[in-house]
């Protein structure tokens, strides 16, 4: 099942990532100072994934990616893909499984599986 994973950046800000059923990151959110803001944004994005816009781009090196736009604001950027077809598959995965995805919080840096 696809999931939203909340974690901390090295800068101390919070982010959420949408990961596919196979565990690959599809997109990463913008930075949030507070964890509760990040959680609220993840909940909101999850609720509007089927109706938001996906704007496709191509890098100068020939890689493809997209940005998730909600209410004329970019809320997340996808990973880089090698083909435009892979970008479309990522978007389809988001619209198909995003609303059912659970939210996992790994921002407290404690490991589930200790040594």
FILOVO-434026 format. One record per residue: residue in three letters; x, y, z of N, C-alpha, C in turn; residue number from 1; chain. Coordinates in nm, 4 decimals, decimal comma, m for minus. Layout:
N
ala; X; Y; Z; X; Y; Z; X; Y; Z; NUM; A;
...
//
This chain:
115
unk; 0,0840; m0,1182; 0,0000; 0,0000; 0,0000; 0,0000; 0,0883; 0,1243; 0,0000; 1; A;
unk; 0,0478; 0,2261; m0,0698; 0,1202; 0,3524; m0,0750; 0,1098; 0,4237; 0,0593; 2; A;
unk; 0,2118; 0,5031; 0,0937; 0,2131; 0,5721; 0,2224; 0,2695; 0,7125; 0,2100; 3; A;
unk; 0,2299; 0,7963; 0,3034; 0,2931; 0,9256; 0,3250; 0,3864; 0,9070; 0,4433; 4; A;
unk; 0,5126; 0,9397; 0,4264; 0,6110; 0,9217; 0,5327; 0,6619; 1,0591; 0,5750; 5; A;
unk; 0,6415; 1,0928; 0,7022; 0,6897; 1,2195; 0,7569; 0,8270; 1,1950; 0,8184; 6; A;
unk; 0,9220; 1,2801; 0,7830; 1,0567; 1,2681; 0,8387; 1,1180; 1,4061; 0,8523; 7; A;
unk; 1,2368; 1,4089; 0,9108; 1,3072; 1,5339; 0,9327; 1,4181; 1,5493; 0,8305; 8; A;
unk; 1,4363; 1,6694; 0,7795; 1,5487; 1,6990; 0,6919; 1,6716; 1,7246; 0,7788; 9; A;
unk; 1,7895; 1,7263; 0,7171; 1,9122; 1,7556; 0,7906; 1,9102; 1,8960; 0,8493; 10; A;
unk; 1,8349; 1,9861; 0,7871; 1,8254; 2,1246; 0,8350; 1,7367; 2,1377; 0,9588; 11; A;
unk; 1,6649; 2,0310; 0,9938; 1,5752; 2,0345; 1,1087; 1,4300; 2,0568; 1,0706; 12; A;
unk; 1,4043; 2,0923; 0,9448; 1,2674; 2,1086; 0,8977; 1,2046; 1,9716; 0,8734; 13; A;
unk; 1,0726; 1,9711; 0,8641; 0,9987; 1,8478; 0,8395; 0,9541; 1,8413; 0,6943; 14; A;
unk; 0,9348; 1,7202; 0,6445; 0,8865; 1,6974; 0,5082; 0,8028; 1,5709; 0,5085; 15; A;
unk; 0,7237; 1,5534; 0,4048; 0,6574; 1,4247; 0,3855; 0,6853; 1,3779; 0,2447; 16; A;
unk; 0,6946; 1,2475; 0,2304; 0,7170; 1,1851; 0,1008; 0,6014; 1,0900; 0,0732; 17; A;
unk; 0,5611; 1,0846; m0,0522; 0,4633; 0,9849; m0,0939; 0,5417; 0,8707; m0,1548; 18; A;
unk; 0,5294; 0,7518; m0,0971; 0,6017; 0,6354; m0,1483; 0,5042; 0,5374; m0,2110; 19; A;
unk; 0,5489; 0,4733; m0,3172; 0,4644; 0,3790; m0,3903; 0,4463; 0,2504; m0,3118; 20; A;
unk; 0,3667; 0,1629; m0,3681; 0,3440; 0,0318; m0,3057; 0,4727; m0,0492; m0,3007; 21; A;
unk; 0,5675; m0,0186; m0,3881; 0,6959; m0,0895; m0,3907; 0,8010; m0,0214; m0,3044; 22; A;
unk; 0,7665; 0,0890; m0,2392; 0,8579; 0,1567; m0,1483; 0,9421; 0,2662; m0,2112; 23; A;
unk; 0,9179; 0,3003; m0,3379; 0,9943; 0,4068; m0,4035; 0,9286; 0,5418; m0,3776; 24; A;
unk; 1,0102; 0,6428; m0,3539; 0,9582; 0,7776; m0,3349; 0,9080; 0,8312; m0,4677; 25; A;
unk; 0,7850; 0,8809; m0,4689; 0,7287; 0,9397; m0,5892; 0,7416; 1,0913; m0,5833; 26; A;
unk; 0,7041; 1,1524; m0,4697; 0,7267; 1,2958; m0,4554; 0,7621; 1,3308; m0,3120; 27; A;
unk; 0,8262; 1,4471; m0,2976; 0,8670; 1,4998; m0,1676; 0,8083; 1,6389; m0,1519; 28; A;
unk; 0,7582; 1,6671; m0,0334; 0,6932; 1,7959; m0,0083; 0,7952; 1,9070; 0,0133; 29; A;
unk; 0,7420; 2,0262; 0,0251; 0,8228; 2,1408; 0,0658; 0,8598; 2,1247; 0,2129; 30; A;
unk; 0,9455; 2,2109; 0,2637; 0,9886; 2,2050; 0,4037; 0,8868; 2,2737; 0,4942; 31; A;
unk; 0,8704; 2,2182; 0,6144; 0,7820; 2,2760; 0,7153; 0,8608; 2,2891; 0,8448; 32; A;
unk; 0,8439; 2,4034; 0,9130; 0,9158; 2,4257; 1,0380; 0,8627; 2,3388; 1,1507; 33; A;
unk; 0,7320; 2,3233; 1,1567; 0,6682; 2,2487; 1,2651; 0,6134; 2,1157; 1,2151; 34; A;
unk; 0,6255; 2,0144; 1,2983; 0,5778; 1,8810; 1,2623; 0,4269; 1,8802; 1,2422; 35; A;
unk; 0,3539; 1,9529; 1,3260; 0,2074; 1,9525; 1,3120; 0,1636; 2,0187; 1,1817; 36; A;
unk; 0,2396; 2,1187; 1,1328; 0,2092; 2,1778; 1,0027; 0,2320; 2,0771; 0,8912; 37; A;
unk; 0,3385; 1,9990; 0,9045; 0,3691; 1,8955; 0,8054; 0,2603; 1,7879; 0,8041; 38; A;
unk; 0,2168; 1,7456; 0,9222; 0,1099; 1,6460; 0,9320; m0,0199; 1,6985; 0,8690; 39; A;
unk; m0,0532; 1,8228; 0,8993; m0,1755; 1,8816; 0,8450; m0,1675; 1,8937; 0,6925; 40; A;
unk; m0,0510; 1,9310; 0,6415; m0,0332; 1,9420; 0,4970; m0,0445; 1,8058; 0,4300; 41; A;
unk; 0,0127; 1,7026; 0,4924; 0,0040; 1,5672; 0,4372; m0,1415; 1,5207; 0,4326; 42; A;
unk; m0,2156; 1,5467; 0,5391; m0,3585; 1,5111; 0,5426; m0,4354; 1,5843; 0,4326; 43; A;
unk; m0,4073; 1,7132; 0,4179; m0,4775; 1,7924; 0,3175; m0,4442; 1,7448; 0,1766; 44; A;
unk; m0,3154; 1,7248; 0,1490; m0,2743; 1,6794; 0,0163; m0,3353; 1,5433; m0,0138; 45; A;
unk; m0,3374; 1,4551; 0,0853; m0,3984; 1,3234; 0,0648; m0,5456; 1,3358; 0,0258; 46; A;
unk; m0,6148; 1,4331; 0,0842; m0,7578; 1,4474; 0,0564; m0,7878; 1,5100; m0,0802; 47; A;
unk; m0,6897; 1,5796; m0,1405; m0,7143; 1,6473; m0,2681; m0,6303; 1,5937; m0,3834; 48; A;
unk; m0,5644; 1,4814; m0,3660; m0,4752; 1,4291; m0,4703; m0,5451; 1,4037; m0,6030; 49; A;
unk; m0,6697; 1,3611; m0,5995; m0,7398; 1,3307; m0,7238; m0,7796; 1,4563; m0,8007; 50; A;
unk; m0,7851; 1,5705; m0,7338; m0,8301; 1,6930; m0,7990; m0,7188; 1,7955; m0,8198; 51; A;
unk; m0,6000; 1,7716; m0,7700; m0,4931; 1,8703; m0,7863; m0,4285; 1,8579; m0,9245; 52; A;
unk; m0,3438; 1,9536; m0,9566; m0,2781; 1,9567; m1,0874; m0,1378; 1,8977; m1,0783; 53; A;
unk; m0,0943; 1,8376; m1,1859; 0,0405; 1,7825; m1,1965; 0,1061; 1,8473; m1,3180; 54; A;
unk; 0,2054; 1,9307; m1,2935; 0,2724; 2,0037; m1,3997; 0,4041; 1,9327; m1,4310; 55; A;
unk; 0,4201; 1,8915; m1,5569; 0,5372; 1,8141; m1,5982; 0,6480; 1,9059; m1,6478; 56; A;
unk; 0,7741; 1,8659; m1,6188; 0,8916; 1,9411; m1,6594; 0,9976; 1,8462; m1,7127; 57; A;
unk; 1,0952; 1,9032; m1,7830; 1,2106; 1,8275; m1,8309; 1,3354; 1,9057; m1,7930; 58; A;
unk; 1,4339; 1,8367; m1,7319; 1,5575; 1,9033; m1,6927; 1,6481; 1,9222; m1,8137; 59; A;
unk; 1,7526; 1,9991; m1,7965; 1,8485; 2,0209; m1,9055; 1,9255; 1,8938; m1,9386; 60; A;
unk; 1,9286; 1,7998; m1,8447; 1,9979; 1,6724; m1,8679; 1,9053; 1,5653; m1,9241; 61; A;
unk; 1,7817; 1,6019; m1,9567; 1,6900; 1,5083; m2,0208; 1,6059; 1,4244; m1,9273; 62; A;
unk; 1,6088; 1,4519; m1,7970; 1,5254; 1,3789; m1,7010; 1,3895; 1,4474; m1,6905; 63; A;
unk; 1,2895; 1,3716; m1,6505; 1,1532; 1,4222; m1,6389; 1,1102; 1,4214; m1,4924; 64; A;
unk; 1,0275; 1,5193; m1,4556; 0,9694; 1,5235; m1,3215; 0,8412; 1,6050; m1,3273; 65; A;
unk; 0,7682; 1,6076; m1,2162; 0,6455; 1,6863; m1,2099; 0,6349; 1,7530; m1,0744; 66; A;
unk; 0,5516; 1,8540; m1,0701; 0,5224; 1,9226; m0,9445; 0,3744; 1,9074; m0,9153; 67; A;
unk; 0,3430; 1,8890; m0,7883; 0,2042; 1,8774; m0,7436; 0,1571; 2,0172; m0,7049; 68; A;
unk; 0,0518; 2,0640; m0,7709; 0,0011; 2,1996; m0,7494; m0,1395; 2,1918; m0,6906; 69; A;
unk; m0,1577; 2,2575; m0,5746; m0,2877; 2,2638; m0,5085; m0,3193; 2,4110; m0,4862; 70; A;
unk; m0,4318; 2,4563; m0,5355; m0,4754; 2,5965; m0,5211; m0,3671; 2,6937; m0,5690; 71; A;
unk; m0,3104; 2,6669; m0,6862; m0,2060; 2,7499; m0,7485; m0,0785; 2,7616; m0,6655; 72; A;
unk; m0,0534; 2,6643; m0,5792; 0,0684; 2,6618; m0,4979; 0,1354; 2,5255; m0,5131; 73; A;
unk; 0,2663; 2,5263; m0,5394; 0,3413; 2,4014; m0,5507; 0,3616; 2,3462; m0,4102; 74; A;
unk; 0,3137; 2,2240; m0,3871; 0,3264; 2,1633; m0,2542; 0,4271; 2,0494; m0,2514; 75; A;
unk; 0,4648; 1,9974; m0,3693; 0,5600; 1,8859; m0,3723; 0,6237; 1,8762; m0,5105; 76; A;
unk; 0,7411; 1,8125; m0,5127; 0,8146; 1,7892; m0,6366; 0,8491; 1,6414; m0,6445; 77; A;
unk; 0,8322; 1,5837; m0,7616; 0,8578; 1,4402; m0,7777; 1,0063; 1,4118; m0,7905; 78; A;
unk; 1,0378; 1,2845; m0,7861; 1,1745; 1,2421; m0,8140; 1,1968; 1,2523; m0,9646; 79; A;
unk; 1,3175; 1,2344; m1,0088; 1,3487; 1,2426; m1,1520; 1,3246; 1,1069; m1,2172; 80; A;
unk; 1,2658; 1,1095; m1,3353; 1,2353; 0,9891; m1,4116; 1,3126; 0,9921; m1,5431; 81; A;
unk; 1,3373; 0,8745; m1,5987; 1,4121; 0,8676; m1,7240; 1,3238; 0,8897; m1,8467; 82; A;
unk; 1,1941; 0,8603; m1,8361; 1,1044; 0,8782; m1,9511; 0,9764; 0,9485; m1,9073; 83; A;
unk; 0,9088; 1,0068; m2,0049; 0,7822; 1,0735; m1,9767; 0,6742; 0,9721; m1,9390; 84; A;
unk; 0,6845; 0,8509; m1,9917; 0,5894; 0,7453; m1,9574; 0,5988; 0,7098; m1,8081; 85; A;
unk; 0,7195; 0,7088; m1,7540; 0,7373; 0,6795; m1,6115; 0,6753; 0,7904; m1,5251; 86; A;
unk; 0,6840; 0,9144; m1,5706; 0,6197; 1,0254; m1,5002; 0,4699; 1,0012; m1,4954; 87; A;
unk; 0,4123; 0,9637; m1,6079; 0,2689; 0,9392; m1,6133; 0,2292; 0,8231; m1,5225; 88; A;
unk; 0,3118; 0,7193; m1,5170; 0,2830; 0,6067; m1,4268; 0,2863; 0,6508; m1,2806; 89; A;
unk; 0,3789; 0,7405; m1,2468; 0,3843; 0,7938; m1,1105; 0,2592; 0,8711; m1,0754; 90; A;
unk; 0,2123; 0,9520; m1,1687; 0,0903; 1,0303; m1,1461; m0,0307; 0,9386; m1,1320; 91; A;
unk; m0,0375; 0,8347; m1,2137; m0,1479; 0,7385; m1,2045; m0,1465; 0,6693; m1,0688; 92; A;
unk; m0,0286; 0,6322; m1,0207; m0,0174; 0,5676; m0,8890; m0,0686; 0,6608; m0,7795; 93; A;
unk; m0,0365; 0,7890; m0,7897; m0,0814; 0,8863; m0,6902; m0,2336; 0,8967; m0,6901; 94; A;
unk; m0,2927; 0,9134; m0,8071; m0,4374; 0,9318; m0,8136; m0,5138; 0,8045; m0,7771; 95; A;
unk; m0,4527; 0,6894; m0,8021; m0,5197; 0,5628; m0,7747; m0,5123; 0,5238; m0,6272; 96; A;
unk; m0,3963; 0,5413; m0,5647; m0,3757; 0,4920; m0,4283; m0,3565; 0,6007; m0,3233; 97; A;
unk; m0,3434; 0,7265; m0,3659; m0,3118; 0,8340; m0,2722; m0,4155; 0,8580; m0,1657; 98; A;
unk; m0,5420; 0,8556; m0,2008; m0,6464; 0,8850; m0,1024; m0,6595; 0,7757; 0,0033; 99; A;
unk; m0,6111; 0,6548; m0,0274; m0,6185; 0,5440; 0,0677; m0,4889; 0,5252; 0,1460; 100; A;
unk; m0,3871; 0,6058; 0,1151; m0,2560; 0,5893; 0,1771; m0,2594; 0,6281; 0,3246; 101; A;
unk; m0,1842; 0,5540; 0,4041; m0,1742; 0,5887; 0,5448; m0,0559; 0,6826; 0,5656; 102; A;
unk; m0,0568; 0,7540; 0,6784; 0,0491; 0,8482; 0,7096; 0,1329; 0,7907; 0,8229; 103; A;
unk; 0,2629; 0,7752; 0,7968; 0,3567; 0,7241; 0,8958; 0,4502; 0,8363; 0,9376; 104; A;
unk; 0,4766; 0,8468; 1,0679; 0,5626; 0,9539; 1,1190; 0,6927; 0,8945; 1,1713; 105; A;
unk; 0,8030; 0,9207; 1,0986; 0,9356; 0,8767; 1,1405; 1,0236; 0,9954; 1,1765; 106; A;
unk; 0,9630; 1,1054; 1,2152; 1,0377; 1,2278; 1,2397; 1,1089; 1,2311; 1,3742; 107; A;
unk; 1,0767; 1,1420; 1,4654; 1,1394; 1,1457; 1,5963; 1,2735; 1,0724; 1,6007; 108; A;
unk; 1,3204; 1,0216; 1,4862; 1,4516; 0,9590; 1,4714; 1,4748; 0,8372; 1,5600; 109; A;
unk; 1,3697; 0,7740; 1,6090; 1,3895; 0,6509; 1,6830; 1,3666; 0,5342; 1,5876; 110; A;
unk; 1,4536; 0,4374; 1,5949; 1,4480; 0,3256; 1,5030; 1,3515; 0,2188; 1,5521; 111; A;
unk; 1,2729; 0,1659; 1,4610; 1,1786; 0,0612; 1,4948; 1,2530; m0,0683; 1,5231; 112; A;
unk; 1,3576; m0,0957; 1,4443; 1,4339; m0,2186; 1,4595; 1,5706; m0,1860; 1,5181; 113; A;
unk; 1,5847; m0,2033; 1,6462; 1,7119; m0,1760; 1,7143; 1,8138; m0,2842; 1,6824; 114; A;
unk; 1,9411; m0,2520; 1,6995; 2,0484; m0,3515; 1,6776; 2,0442; m0,4618; 1,7805; 115; A;
//
